[in-house]
Every structure is written in C-alpha cells, then in structure tokens.
C-alpha cells in the first residue's frame, strides 16, 4: 500500500511538472508577448523543437525574399489575401498549426516586420527551457578560440547549477577596447569607450 501511494505521488509530481508550460524566463515588449504565447501553445503539445525549426526556416525565407516580406507588411493588401497566400506556402500537412496560426496572426496584425525579433525571442525561451543561456561578447577585435573558451567557462561558472552558457562573439571597433557582455537579458559594459564617456561626463 505504501509503495502504491509513493507511486501515485511520483505520477502526480510528474504530471504536475509536465503541466507547467509557463515560459522559463520573461521577455518584454511585443516580440516577447507573441513568443511567450507561442511557447505555451507549443509546450502543451510537445512541439517546441518543431516550431522553433519552422519559425527559423520562415525567418530565413523572409530574409532571402525582401519582396515577399514587403508584400506581407503592405497594409494595402487585405488580411484575407495575406492569409490565403500564407496557407498556400505553409501546407497543413507539413507545417504545425501553431506555426501557421502565429504567422497568420502576424500578417493580419501587420507585424511581419517583427518576425525576426519574435523568432529570436522564441529561440531564447526554448534555449532557457533547456538550461542554455545565450551570451554575446562584443569586442573591438576578433577573439581567438582560446579566449572564447575561457570566457564560456567563466560565464558558465557564474550561472546556477544545470545551466550552460553558449557564447557568440561580435566585433564592434567603436568600443575601442575592452568588452561588452550580454548574458541573457543582462548587459555588462566593460568597454574603453564607456570609460571615456564616463570621464567626459565627470
């Protein structure tokens, strides 16, 4: 009887955990609202990875076809026409309903221009659900692999247990020297240009 109760408790705990489909982090603004709603819908049906791949592919298509992007963003084109066009491009037997619904909504609401930001926000939510924290390092000059590996190790060491940093780098000569670090939604400015600005203000 005790073993049965323990088993029932475990089953209940697993069900409760599975039922929690809330986004793991908060992303503010319009892209955040769309991304969070899509995350909850995809999580409930276990399609986070599928929807992420579909949205990424659609974003790439818009990037490669400015004319089509302009067409969807054109307020002179009716919502019905846009929706019909998207349904032709996104067949129900190949694309999930969640992705189709999001893209149709964006088109109908004139938010196609926000697609890139929404996809990035959604990707950030999915990464956070897997314990991955995206980190971007901005430097005045390109960083070598050894330096990036050291930074990745240092950032991961600062994160809570179970989380891992995935570091990308970007070159911006305008910061003069030093680094700018974006860990999730936290920004740290260690650049020379920032120090110069502070001195100028003082």
Buried (B, 14 or more C-beta within 10 A) or exposed (E): EEEEEEEEEEEEEEEEEEEEBEBBBEBEEEBBEBBBBBBBBBBEEEBBEBBBEBBBEBBEEBEEEEEBBEBBBEEEBEEEEBBEBBBEEBEEEEBBEBBBEBBBBBBBEBBBEBBBBBBBBBBBBBBBBEEBBBBBBBBBEEBEEEEBEEBBEEBBEEBEEEBEBEBEBEEEEEBEBBBBBBBBEEEEBEBEBBBEEEEEEE
